[in-house]
Amino acid sequence: MSISSELLELLRCPACVREGEDAGHLELVKDVWLVCQDCGRKYPIRDDIPVMLIEEGDRWRNAPVDSLPETPPEPVV
């Protein structure tokens, strides 16, 4: 199951949404990543649930989109 287009329209990057109503648009990549078009943070989707924690997005921020794994790894605890 993938993120529905309706949900994708509603979701915003939690780090960027503070900037304004139109900030933080996300793009679905590889069906398991949400990539912020403004800041480049990358949020994994685990078990069909977007993990929208800024710390999680920061973890992948500098990773090139094409190098993101097909299956997001489990979170570091």
ZIDA-V205437 format. One line per field, one symbol per residue. burial: b if it has 16 or more other ideal C-beta (glycine too) atoms within 10 Angstrom, else e. Layout:
# ZIDA-V205437
burial = ???
This chain:
# ZIDA-V205437
burial = eebeeeeeeebbbebbbeeeeebbbbebeeebbbbbebbebbbbbeeeebebeeebbebbeeeeeeebeeebeeeee
